[in-house]
Amino acid sequence: MKKQYILPCLLSLSLFIFFSGGCKKNSATYTPVPPLGLEEMNVPGMLMTLSAIAYIAEGSSATMIKDSITLLLADTSLATAGKWQLAWGPGISPGNANLAFVAKSTTQKEPVYAIAIRGTSVKSIQDILEDLIAFSMVQFPYGKAGDSVAKGMMEGFAALLLTRDSVTDKTLEEFLQSISGGDKITLYITGHSQGGGLAPLMAYWLITNNNLKDKFVFHTYAFAGPGIVNRSFRDNFNTTLPPDASFQRLVNPIDVIPFFWTDLPGITANMVPVPVPLAYRFFLSLAEGALHIAGLTYYHIAGADTIGRIPVADNVPGLHPSDTLGWYNYWWKMEHQHDSYLKILGVKPLKPV
């Protein structure tokens, strides 16, 4: 790693130690949009479930991860209702740093597919570093001139494109090219947290891919992702998005992660999710200063649709608000975790919340 990145990355690592384990709307509840190519009414809940399934058995062997994903896709009690099957992957990068899989709906007359991208694996140092290397941007090679993204996230996305299915040995691109169908095929792109940040990169790669752009109708649902692109990427993405495609960014408005890296001061100013302890404020200020010195400004692809939040309780058993670090740790994790997003969306979490 170059010397100029060492201090910012150490700063980010400190932030991650604390934070480990800007919204357009602010309503208490979220009304799902009409379904696009699926019979289920709660499409966001179903896609968030696929995003949550991508986390299963993280840090385990590839075989264990694949078997676990397959079992959860068959679980009729989840929002996916046992109506999806594993079609490709999971594609897992070296060191279990990045993961994505493709699922296919088994109940539709016309084929419907979904790409689910895993969020950060806390069991992978490499994956953690991909989140933290945000003090340098690199060109996004699948966009237009001037389109740039955070260096670490670009490394993660590039690694995903190189992953292969363990049985067919096909990359994601090779698999998508092999899909047959008459009319344009519905393809969803979804992910939570880091996966929500990578989802726009995946969507942009797809809509500019000459071999795939006319084959699918793309609908992206990005949950709780950080802002990791520059203004050029944002603007060109939105002007390139085909008329039959859609992009939605869905967040809990008191979830910390969507404020990274676009509005770090907003975390403190808005007391997200509860009053921010001095130690957090110090590191957030340093990080904001480092971005300013580097001349970096990050953007989200679009304004956020607020899906609701987990109510902040007056007390938590075994935890007193006077323990400001413990209190903050508890609530930011509670507001961000994928199972909380499932609960907010009105569907069954993978584990009780």
N, C-alpha and C positions, 0 to 999 in steps of 0.2 A: 504494500500500500504506500502511495506517495506521502511524503512528509506533511504536505499541507492538509491532508485529510485525517491525520492522526488525532489532533486535538478535537476537531468536530466529532469524530467517531467515538472518542472516549467520552465526550459530552453526551452523545446520543446513547452510549452504552449505559451511562449513569441514569439517563432518563428511562431506559428500558428496564433497568433493575427496579426503578420505582413503578413504572407502568408495565408490568409483566404479568405471568401466570395466566360552522356557518350554515344554518338551515333556512330554507325559504318559507316553510310553513311551520305552524306550531300548534297543531290540534292534538287533543288528548287521544283520539282514536284514528285509525287508518282504514279507509274504505277501499278494498281491492278494486283495481281497474277491471273492466270486462276481460274475460279470458281470451287469449290469442292462440288458437290452434289446440286448445285443451278443453275437456269437458268440466274439469274442476273449477269451481268459482273462485276459490282462494289460491290463485296462481302464485302470488308472492309467498304465501305460507308454504306451498309445495316446493318452490324453488329455493327458499331459505332452508328447507329440510334437506334438499340435495347438497346445499352448501355446508350444512352441519355434518352430514354424513361423510364429507370429504376429510373431516378431522379424525375419523375413527381410527383407533389403534396406531396413532402417530408414534413414531419411534420404533415400531415393531418391524418384523420382516415384511418384505413385499407380498409374500404369500398370505400372511396373517391380515395385512391391510386389505388385500383383494377379497379374501373370504369374508371379512367383516363388512365391507361395503356391500357385497352380494347379499348377505343376510339382512342388512338393514333395508336394502331396496325391496326385499320380499316381505317386510314387516307391514302388515295390513293396518296396524294401529296408528301409523304415522300419517302425515299429510300426503305422502306419496302413495299411500294406500296399497302398497304391494303391486302397483301398476307400472313399475319401471324395472328394467333389467340392465345390467352392465353390458355396454356395447363395445367399449374400448378402454384399455387401461386396467387399473390406474397407471398413468405415466408418472414415474417417480424419478427425480433427478438424483445424481450421486450424493451420498450422504443423507438421503431422505429429506433434502432441503425443500424441494418443491413437488407439488402433486396436483394432478388434474385427472378427471375421468369423464367419460361420456356415457350417459344413460339414454335408453330409448323407451318411449312410452309403449306399452303393450296393448292399449285399449283403443287406439285411434285407427280410423280407416286409412288415413294418410300418415306416413311416418312423421314422428315428432321426436327430436333429439334435444339433449341439454348437456352443455359442457359445464362441469362444476369444478371450481378452482379452490384449493385449500387455502386457508389463512395461515398465519405464521405458526410454525411448529416450534414450541419452546424447547424441544429436544434436539434442535439442529442449530448449532452455532452459525453455520453458513446462512441459514434462513433468517436468523435474527439480524445478522450483519446486512442482509439485503434491505431490511427495514431501516437500518441506521445510516447507511451510506446515502444520505439525502443532501449533502453539502456540495454535491457536484452533479451536473446534468450531462447526459449524453444524447446524441441524436437517436431518434426513433427511426430505424431504417425502413420501416414499412409505411411511413407516412409521407408528408410533403416536406420540402426544404424548410428548415427552421423548427420542425417539430422535435421537441426534446422531452425527456423524462428523467426522473431520479436514477442515478447510476445503479444503485443497488437493485431497484425494482426491475430495471432493464435486464440486469444479469439474471434475475429470477425468471423473467418471461422468456429470455433466450434459452435458458435451461429447460423450460417446459416444452418448447418446440422441438427439442432434441430427444425427449423421452420417447420410449417405444412400448407398445403392448407386449407383455411377456410371452404371449402365445403366438400372435401373428407377426411380431417384430415390426409392425407398422408404426410410423410416427402419427401424430394427430392429423397432420395434413394429408398423409397417405390414406388414413382411414376415412376422412371426410370426402376425399376424392373418390373413394370406392363405393360410397353410398349411391344407390340408384333410386330413381323416382321420376315420375312424369313431370308434374308441376313443381314449382319451387317448394322446398322442404323447410318446415319450421325448425329453427335451431335457436335454443335459448343459451345464453351465456350468463353464468351466475357465480358469485363468490362472496364470502364474508371476511371482513377485516383486510388483511393483506390480499386475500382473494378478491375482495371488493375493489381494491386498488388495481389489481392486475386485470380485472374484467374489461375495463375500457381498452387496455392494450390488446387483449385478445379480440375484442370486437373490431378495433381499428385494423388489425392484421387481417381479419376475415373480410371486411368490406373493401379492402384494397387488394385482395388476393385474386389475381386473374383467373385462377383455377376454381375458385369457390364463390366469388361474390355474386354470380348470377344463378347459383345453384340453390341458395338458401334464402329464407326470410329471417333476419336476425333480430332477436329481442333480448336486450341486456338488462339484467336486474343486479345492480351492485349494492351490496349491503355493508354499511359501516366501514367503508374504505377510506383511506387517507387520500389527500390530494397530492398527486405525484407527477403532474404534467405542467408544461409551460403554456402560455397563452396561445401560441401558435398551434400547439397540439389540440387544445380545446376548440379553437375556432375552426380549424381544418377538419377535425373529427365531426363537428356538427354540420358543416357544410357538405361533407362527403357522405354522411349517413343517408342511405337510400330512402325514398318516400315510404316504402313499405316496412321499414325497420323502425325500432324504437329503443330508447335508452331511458332507464329509470334508476335514480340513486335514492335508496331508502335508508333512513337513519333514525335512531333514537336521539332526540335533540340534546339529551344530557349524557351522551356517550362521548368520551374524550377523543377516541381515535379519529373520527371524521374531521376534527380540528387540525390534525397533523396533515400536511405541513403548511396548510393554507392560512391558519388563523390561530397561532399559538397564544397570542395575548388574550384571545377570546375565552380560553379555558379559565384563566384567572378572573377576567372581568365578569364573566357570566356564572362564576362559581359552578363549574362543570366537573362532576355532577353535584358536588357539595362544596362548601368553602375550601379553597385550596391551601394546604399547609405551606409554611414559609419555604421549606426545603424544595417543594415542587415549583413554587414561584421562582426561586433562584435559578434552577436548572432550565425552566422554560424561558426565562429572560435571556440566559446565556445562549440557548439554542436559537432564539429569535435574532439575537445579535450576530451569531455566526452566519445565519442565512443572509442577513443584511450586508455583512462584510463581503460575503461571497457574491453578492449581487443577484441572489436567487429569489424569485417569486413563484410560488406554486398555485395551481388552480385545480378546481374540480371541473369535470366535464359539464355538469349541469347543477342547477339548484336542487336541493334535497326535498324529497317527500318525507314528512315526519310521520312515523308509524305509531308513535306513542312511547311510553317509558315505563320502567318499573317504579312504582311509587316509593319515594324515600321515606322509610319508617323513622319514627322518633327514637327507637332503640333497637339494638340487635343483641340477642342473647350472647353474653360473654364479651361484649365490646361496648365501650363507653365513648361518646363523642369527644370527651377530653383527650382521648388517644387519637390525636388528629391524623397521624400517619396511618394507623390501623383503620380508622374510620374511613379515610379517603381510599385506602387500598381496597377495602371491602366494597364500597359503592361504585368505584369506577369499573371494577371487574364485573360486578353484578349488572351494571348497565350495558356493558359491552359483550358479554359472553353470548355465544351463538344460541344457547338454550333460552336465554332471556329474550332474544329476538323472536324465537319461535313462540314463546309465551305471549309476547306483545301482539304478534300477528294472529293469535287465536288458534294456534295449532299445538299439537303435543310436542314438548321438548324431548330430546333424546334421554336426558336425565331430569329429575325433578328440580325445579327452581324454587 
